Amino acid sequence: MRKKERELTDPGEVESVIKRAVVCRIALSDNNVPYLVPVNFGYQDGCLYIHTAREGMKIDMIRRNDRVCFEVEADLELTKGATACKWGMRYRSVIGFGRASLVEDSEGKRAALDIIMRHYSDDPHEYSEKLMEKVAIIRVEIDTMTGKQSGF
């Protein structure tokens, strides 16, 4: 990290940013073509869980190249300045790298959906068999991640 004074070094702080983030962006690559997409997600035990359709670009790309990058941010606030160069953004963010795989079994999908739903709500949820057949779950096992903050 170029500006070490902005680095979040406490793993608890890094996880706190992930848990407060509303959107996760995952970056994939296939044949030297990048693809970045915002997703709903959940986080537990060093893994991200992402709900998606069973078919589509994300699934196709992951099947060919399981390496992914992700980014989340929290505590965003635009800061105004007297001149254009004095404007900025307060934020905390996390960028990480990992390997994606598909959760195939119904029990694993249910557990992952619970993790995703807990990220957004404390309410209990049930999932029909019909839903389980239609949904795909991407599990990203995180290899490395770094946190950064600005304006705090």
C-alpha positions, -999 to 999 in steps of 0.1 A, spaced: 0 0 0 15 33 -11 1 54 18 8 32 48 -9 58 72 -42 49 55 -39 11 59 -63 -7 82 -40 -32 100 -64 -46 126 -82 -77 112 -112 -68 133 -115 -34 116 -112 -50 82 -140 -74 89 -161 -46 104 -159 -28 70 -170 -60 52 -199 -65 76 -211 -29 72 -208 -28 34 -240 -30 14 -226 -39 -20 -197 -61 -29 -180 -58 -63 -164 -89 -77 -139 -87 -106 -134 -117 -129 -113 -122 -159 -115 -145 -189 -92 -145 -220 -77 -111 -208 -112 -96 -207 -121 -81 -173 -156 -81 -159 -167 -62 -128 -201 -67 -112 -219 -54 -80 -235 -82 -60 -254 -88 -28 -233 -109 -5 -227 -123 29 -194 -129 48 -184 -156 73 -152 -173 83 -130 -158 57 -154 -165 28 -178 -144 8 -211 -159 -4 -229 -145 -34 -264 -153 -47 -268 -154 -85 -286 -171 -113 -275 -206 -124 -265 -193 -158 -248 -162 -170 -215 -144 -175 -203 -147 -138 -209 -185 -138 -193 -190 -172 -162 -170 -163 -157 -187 -129 -159 -221 -145 -130 -211 -168 -110 -190 -142 -117 -192 -105 -95 -163 -94 -114 -133 -83 -108 -99 -68 -134 -82 -46 -140 -47 -32 -164 -33 -5 -167 1 11 -184 16 41 -186 50 59 -187 70 26 -190 107 28 -183 133 1 -162 162 15 -164 196 -2 -135 219 -6 -129 255 -15 -114 244 -49 -119 213 -71 -87 197 -59 -98 201 -23 -129 179 -27 -126 144 -16 -142 113 -1 -141 99 34 -143 61 33 -132 28 46 -127 0 20 -114 -35 17 -99 -51 -14 -92 -88 -15 -83 -118 -37 -95 -153 -36 -108 -183 -54 -144 -188 -64 -164 -221 -64 -200 -230 -68 -219 -244 -38 -238 -273 -54 -257 -291 -26 -290 -279 -12 -278 -279 24 -248 -258 15 -270 -234 -5 -294 -230 24 -265 -222 48 -250 -197 23 -284 -180 18 -287 -177 56 -253 -160 57 -263 -136 29 -297 -128 45 -281 -122 79 -259 -96 63 -290 -76 55 -316 -87 80 -320 -104 114 -353 -119 103 -355 -157 97 -360 -169 62 -371 -201 45 -362 -213 10 -384 -235 -12 -371 -265 -31 -381 -247 -63 -358 -217 -53 -330 -241 -44 -332 -255 -80 -330 -221 -96 -304 -204 -74 -266 -206 -77 -243 -197 -48 -207 -185 -54 -184 -191 -25 -152 -170 -25 -125 -183 -3 -104 -152 5 -66 -156 2 -56 -121 10 -73 -88 18 -63 -53 28 -82 -24 43 -78 13 37 -94 44 51 -93 81 42 -105 111 61 -107 95 95 
